[in-house]
Amino acid sequence: MTIELDPANLASTAASVLEAWSSALVVTITPSVQLADVRATYDALLPMIGTPHYLAEDARIANRYSQRTGELWTEVRYDPAIRNSYRNSSNAQPLHTDGSYIPTFPNATLMCCVASADNGGETVFISAEELVAALETERPDLLDALQQVPMPHTRGDHRTLPVIRRHGAEPLLNWNYFCVAADCEPCVAELRQQFFDYLRDSVAVKSALMPIKLMPGDAVVWKDDRMLHGRNAFQADRPGRRFLWKCAVDVGVFPR
């Protein structure tokens, strides 16, 4: 679902986002005019749609287990000088959830775009329902294991949940291949690899992926535990050629 952002009337924009949020898994926000300051605009909008959480990370900090900065916005910017960071590379990023290792992660992630790559760089999504349907058709044995086996994720914080769990009839997800604990049991490590390979190779998953390409000023906000998301590879000729800001927010949840 796409919402138009009116920078002169953010309250109206926020009301539209909250209305869409009640039924949509992913909401795209597109400004009606060019934004003078993209991040400042979304800084002003965020408290109107929910409660921001200060969970930003900085990939320039060498120890990936201690990259939390205490700030709101995480930089997602192409920079070939920063090694071993998907946020700063031009490579395709595997499907994952953002809150896999954070027990207090809120219900949503929001990304807003400062600069867009000319070729590629789309954020891609698949819903939990679509993923479960694909597994039921192609790998019911893997689906059973993903629902039954707790998988520990760690990166400073720690969270252990099955990759797929249920809240009533609703499937929820918790997954990041690169954050599964290195000291997990061998059977868990094998399951981790099987699922990674499945997501990479599955015909049904590929056909279900929804690509969203953000242009400058655009934003996308999604329900983190109801979706897997990743990124298509892109071409870039200089640092900052693709540049987004990312933050975590509890949409529809306000301080009392």
Order of alpha helices (4+ residues) and beta strands (2+ residues): beta-alpha-beta-alpha-beta-beta-beta-beta-beta-alpha-alpha-beta-beta-beta-beta-alpha-alpha-beta-beta-beta-beta
